[in-house]
Amino acid sequence: MRRGFKAEAERVAARTVAQLGARPDRPIDIRALAAHLGVDVFSAADVIDIADLRELEALQPGVFSAATFHLPGERVVAVYNPLNEPGRTNSDIAHELAHILLNHDVREVQQMAGHTFFTCDPDQEEEANWLAGCLLLPRPLLLREAYAGTTVDSLAARYTVSPTMARFRLNTSGVLLQVQRSRRAQRPSA
Protein backbone atom coordinates (compact mmCIF):
# COMPACT_ATOMS: atom_id res chain seq x y z
CA MET A 1 0.00 0.00 0.00
CA ARG A 2 1.36 3.39 -0.92
CA ARG A 3 2.95 5.45 1.81
CA GLY A 4 0.46 7.60 3.73
CA PHE A 5 -2.63 5.91 2.34
CA LYS A 6 -3.88 4.53 5.68
CA ALA A 7 -3.97 7.99 7.25
CA GLU A 8 -5.51 9.37 4.07
CA ALA A 9 -8.25 6.74 4.23
CA GLU A 10 -9.07 7.72 7.82
CA ARG A 11 -9.36 11.36 6.68
CA VAL A 12 -11.54 10.45 3.69
CA ALA A 13 -13.82 8.41 5.96
CA ALA A 14 -14.05 11.23 8.54
CA ARG A 15 -14.84 13.76 5.81
CA THR A 16 -17.45 11.44 4.30
CA VAL A 17 -19.10 10.84 7.68
CA ALA A 18 -19.22 14.63 8.21
CA GLN A 19 -20.75 15.19 4.76
CA LEU A 20 -23.52 12.76 5.70
CA GLY A 21 -24.15 14.73 8.90
CA ALA A 22 -23.33 11.71 11.04
CA ARG A 23 -21.41 11.70 14.29
CA PRO A 24 -17.80 10.55 13.93
CA ASP A 25 -18.21 7.96 16.68
CA ARG A 26 -21.26 6.35 15.08
CA PRO A 27 -21.44 4.09 12.04
CA ILE A 28 -22.84 5.40 8.81
CA ASP A 29 -25.66 3.74 6.93
CA ILE A 30 -23.80 2.40 3.92
CA ARG A 31 -26.91 2.63 1.73
CA ALA A 32 -27.35 6.27 2.75
CA LEU A 33 -23.76 6.83 1.62
CA ALA A 34 -24.58 5.15 -1.70
CA ALA A 35 -27.57 7.49 -2.14
CA HIS A 36 -25.37 10.48 -1.21
CA LEU A 37 -22.89 9.44 -3.92
CA GLY A 38 -25.70 8.89 -6.44
CA VAL A 39 -25.12 5.14 -6.58
CA ASP A 40 -28.09 2.78 -6.96
CA VAL A 41 -27.64 -0.47 -5.02
CA PHE A 42 -29.18 -3.72 -6.26
CA SER A 43 -29.06 -7.37 -5.35
CA ALA A 44 -27.52 -9.43 -8.13
CA ALA A 45 -30.73 -11.49 -7.95
CA ASP A 46 -32.46 -8.43 -9.46
CA VAL A 47 -30.14 -8.70 -12.46
CA ILE A 48 -29.59 -12.43 -13.03
CA ASP A 49 -31.28 -15.63 -11.90
CA ILE A 50 -30.31 -16.55 -8.34
CA ALA A 51 -29.68 -20.11 -9.56
CA ASP A 52 -26.82 -18.69 -11.66
CA LEU A 53 -25.37 -17.05 -8.54
CA ARG A 54 -25.58 -20.34 -6.66
CA GLU A 55 -23.90 -22.15 -9.57
CA LEU A 56 -21.13 -19.56 -9.65
CA GLU A 57 -20.67 -19.88 -5.88
CA ALA A 58 -20.47 -23.68 -6.23
CA LEU A 59 -17.82 -23.35 -8.97
CA GLN A 60 -15.65 -21.02 -6.92
CA PRO A 61 -16.82 -19.96 -3.45
CA GLY A 62 -16.49 -16.23 -2.86
CA VAL A 63 -15.74 -15.40 -6.51
CA PHE A 64 -18.44 -12.71 -6.64
CA SER A 65 -19.16 -10.33 -3.80
CA ALA A 66 -20.08 -7.07 -5.51
CA ALA A 67 -19.37 -4.96 -8.56
CA THR A 68 -19.88 -1.39 -9.69
CA PHE A 69 -21.09 -0.49 -13.15
CA HIS A 70 -20.93 2.92 -14.79
CA LEU A 71 -23.93 3.00 -17.12
CA PRO A 72 -24.80 5.46 -19.87
CA GLY A 73 -26.15 8.77 -18.65
CA GLU A 74 -23.73 8.96 -15.70
CA ARG A 75 -25.72 6.33 -13.76
CA VAL A 76 -23.67 4.27 -11.32
CA VAL A 77 -24.97 0.96 -10.02
CA ALA A 78 -23.49 -1.27 -7.31
CA VAL A 79 -24.60 -4.90 -7.44
CA TYR A 80 -24.01 -7.21 -4.45
CA ASN A 81 -24.26 -10.96 -3.91
CA PRO A 82 -27.46 -11.70 -1.94
CA LEU A 83 -26.07 -15.10 -0.90
CA ASN A 84 -23.70 -13.41 1.54
CA GLU A 85 -24.51 -12.58 5.17
CA PRO A 86 -25.70 -8.99 5.88
CA GLY A 87 -22.40 -8.03 7.53
CA ARG A 88 -20.46 -9.21 4.51
CA THR A 89 -22.92 -7.43 2.20
CA ASN A 90 -22.32 -4.13 4.02
CA SER A 91 -18.57 -4.64 3.64
CA ASP A 92 -18.98 -5.46 -0.05
CA ILE A 93 -21.08 -2.37 -0.73
CA ALA A 94 -18.66 -0.21 1.28
CA HIS A 95 -15.79 -1.65 -0.77
CA GLU A 96 -17.50 -0.67 -4.04
CA LEU A 97 -18.25 2.83 -2.72
CA ALA A 98 -14.62 3.13 -1.64
CA HIS A 99 -13.55 2.53 -5.25
CA ILE A 100 -15.80 5.44 -6.25
CA LEU A 101 -14.53 7.73 -3.49
CA LEU A 102 -10.95 6.93 -4.52
CA ASN A 103 -11.67 7.42 -8.25
CA HIS A 104 -10.37 3.96 -9.14
CA ASP A 105 -10.58 2.83 -12.74
CA VAL A 106 -11.67 -0.56 -14.04
CA ARG A 107 -8.48 -2.27 -15.11
CA GLU A 108 -9.27 -5.80 -16.19
CA VAL A 109 -12.13 -7.82 -17.64
CA GLN A 110 -12.41 -11.44 -16.49
CA GLN A 111 -14.76 -14.30 -17.43
CA MET A 112 -16.06 -16.99 -15.07
CA ALA A 113 -18.74 -19.54 -16.05
CA GLY A 114 -19.94 -17.30 -18.88
CA HIS A 115 -20.18 -14.19 -16.67
CA THR A 116 -18.05 -11.10 -17.18
CA PHE A 117 -16.32 -9.43 -14.23
CA PHE A 118 -14.46 -6.14 -14.11
CA THR A 119 -11.67 -5.83 -11.60
CA CYS A 120 -9.21 -3.22 -10.36
CA ASP A 121 -5.56 -3.87 -9.84
CA PRO A 122 -4.51 -5.48 -6.53
CA ASP A 123 -3.23 -2.20 -5.03
CA GLN A 124 -6.58 -0.53 -5.68
CA GLU A 125 -8.41 -3.52 -4.21
CA GLU A 126 -6.32 -3.21 -1.04
CA GLU A 127 -7.01 0.52 -0.84
CA ALA A 128 -10.76 -0.05 -1.29
CA ASN A 129 -10.71 -2.72 1.46
CA TRP A 130 -8.93 -0.35 3.81
CA LEU A 131 -11.26 2.60 3.14
CA ALA A 132 -14.35 0.36 3.40
CA GLY A 133 -13.25 -0.59 6.92
CA CYS A 134 -12.73 3.06 7.83
CA LEU A 135 -16.22 3.91 6.55
CA LEU A 136 -17.98 1.06 8.33
CA LEU A 137 -16.09 1.30 11.61
CA PRO A 138 -14.68 4.83 11.99
CA ARG A 139 -11.72 5.16 14.33
CA PRO A 140 -13.59 7.23 16.98
CA LEU A 141 -16.23 4.49 17.15
CA LEU A 142 -13.55 1.82 17.48
CA LEU A 143 -11.82 3.76 20.22
CA ARG A 144 -15.05 4.08 22.22
CA GLU A 145 -15.78 0.37 21.77
CA ALA A 146 -12.21 -0.64 22.68
CA TYR A 147 -12.39 1.34 25.92
CA ALA A 148 -15.69 -0.45 26.67
CA GLY A 149 -13.98 -3.83 26.13
CA THR A 150 -16.17 -4.84 23.22
CA THR A 151 -15.36 -8.21 21.65
CA VAL A 152 -14.92 -8.78 17.93
CA ASP A 153 -18.18 -10.73 17.71
CA SER A 154 -20.23 -8.15 19.59
CA LEU A 155 -18.70 -5.33 17.51
CA ALA A 156 -19.58 -7.21 14.31
CA ALA A 157 -23.14 -7.90 15.45
CA ARG A 158 -23.78 -4.39 16.79
CA TYR A 159 -22.65 -2.65 13.60
CA THR A 160 -23.64 -5.30 11.02
CA VAL A 161 -20.19 -6.02 9.70
CA SER A 162 -18.46 -9.35 9.32
CA PRO A 163 -16.35 -10.60 12.24
CA THR A 164 -13.42 -10.52 9.81
CA MET A 165 -13.96 -6.79 9.23
CA ALA A 166 -14.38 -6.10 12.95
CA ARG A 167 -11.15 -7.98 13.78
CA PHE A 168 -9.29 -6.29 10.92
CA ARG A 169 -10.26 -2.79 12.08
CA LEU A 170 -9.55 -3.45 15.75
CA ASN A 171 -6.16 -4.95 14.96
CA THR A 172 -4.99 -2.49 12.32
CA SER A 173 -6.38 0.84 13.54
CA GLY A 174 -4.10 1.01 16.56
CA VAL A 175 -6.99 1.57 18.99
CA LEU A 176 -6.25 -1.55 21.04
CA LEU A 177 -2.67 -0.40 21.59
CA GLN A 178 -3.86 3.13 22.38
CA VAL A 179 -6.31 1.84 25.01
CA GLN A 180 -3.67 -0.48 26.48
CA ARG A 181 -1.17 2.39 26.82
CA SER A 182 -3.80 4.68 28.29
CA ARG A 183 -4.76 2.12 30.91
CA ARG A 184 -1.11 1.50 31.80
CA ALA A 185 -0.55 5.24 32.23
CA GLN A 186 -3.58 5.51 34.53
CA ARG A 187 -2.39 2.77 36.91
CA PRO A 188 -0.87 4.05 40.13
CA SER A 189 2.85 3.41 40.27
CA ALA A 190 4.07 1.05 42.96
N, C-alpha and C positions, 0 to 999 in steps of 0.2 A: 504494500500500500504506500502511496506516495507520502513523502514527509509532510507532516502537518495536517493530513486529511482528517484524522480522528478528531482533533480539536475543531476543525472546520465543520465537520458533521454535527458536533454538539451545538455550534453556533447556528447552523442552518435549521436544526430542529427547534432550538429556542426561538428563533425568529419566526418560524412557521407556526409554532404554538401561539406566539403573541399575535400573529396575523389572524388567527382563528378566534382570538379573544379568550383563549383558555388560560387557566392558571398554569404556571411552569411546573408545579408539583403535582399536577393531575394529568392523567392520560388524555390524549385527544381521540375523538371518534374518527377512525380511519376513513370511514365513508363520508364524513363531513369534510375531511381534508380532500378527498377525491372530488366532491362537489365544488369546493373552493377552487380547486385547480381546473375545473371544467372537464373532469374525467368521468365518463359513465362507467359504472361497474356492473358486470354481468357474470352470472354463473356460466361456465362452459356448457352446461346442460341446456341453456337457452340458445346455444349456437349449434351444437352437434348432439347427436343421440347419446344419452348417458351410457348406453351399452358400448359405444365406441370408447368412451373414457375408461370404462372398466376393462375393456380389452387392452387398451394402451397401458393401463396400470399393471395388468397381468404380464404383459410383455417386458416391461421394465418399471418396477415400482419407483415412484417418485419422479418419473421422467417429466411430468407436466404439473406445475404448481400454478403458474399464472403467466400471462403475457399481456403486453400493451400493444395496441394497434392504432396507428395514426391514419384515420380514414379521410377521404375527400371532404372538403369543406371545413378543415381544421378540427374535425371531431376526433377526440381521443377516447378510446375504449380500453378498459382493463378487464380481462377475462380470467376468472379463477377456477380452480378445480373444486367442484362441490363435494368430491369424495374425501377431502381432507377435513380434519377437525376444525372447529371455529377458531381456535387459537392459531393454528397453522395458516388458516385462511387470512386472518388479520395480518400475519407476518408477510404472507405472499402479496397481498394488496399493498401493504406498506412498502415492500421491496419494489414493486412496479412504480409506485408514486415517487420513490426515491430516485429511480432512473429519470423520471420527468424533472424533478427538482434539480438534479445534477446535469441536466441537458445531455444525457448519454445518447449516442447514436446506435441504431441497429447495425451490427457488424457482420453477422453470419446467418445464412439460411440453412436449416437442417431439416431432414426428412426422417420420420419415424412412423412405421406402419401406415404409410400413405398420408400422413399429416405433416404439414409444414410448420416449422418452428423458427422463430427469429431470436437470435441470442446476441448478447453483448460480449465483449472480450472479458477474460477472467478478472482483470483488474477492476473493470467497471462493475462486474457482478459483486466483487468483494466490497467495493464502495457502497453499492446499493444495499447490501446486507447490513453494513455498519450503520448507514443512515436510517434504515428501516428500524433498527433497534433503538436508535436515539429518538425517533418519532414515537414509537410505541411505549417506550419506558424512558422518559426524559430523566436526566441525571438528578434534578432536584427531587423527583418522585422516588428514585432509587435510594437516594440518601435518606429520605424520611423513612422508607421501608426498612433499610438496613439498620438504622438506629432502633427501630421497633422490633428487630430480630425476626423479620419475616423470612420464611423458608422459600426456596425456589418454587415448590409446588403451590404454596398459597399465593405467591406473587403471580404465578402463571394463571391460576384460577381467578384471582381478583381482577386482573386486568385483561383477561381473555387473550393471552399469548401462549405460545407453546412453552413447555418446561425448558426446552432447549434454548429458546430466546431469553427466557428469564435468567437462566444460568449464565448464558453468554454475557448479558448486560451486567449482571452482578459481578462476574469475574473480570470483565475487561474495562469497566468504567472507573475502577479505582475506589468505589465507594466503600467496599468492605475494608480495605486498607485504611481509608480515611477514618472510618468509625473505630477501627481497632486502635489506631494511634490516638484518637480523641479520648477514648476510654482509658488508655494507659496514662495519658497526661492528667486525667482527672483523679486518678488513684492517689491517695495520700502516700507520701514517701515514708519508708520505714526508718 
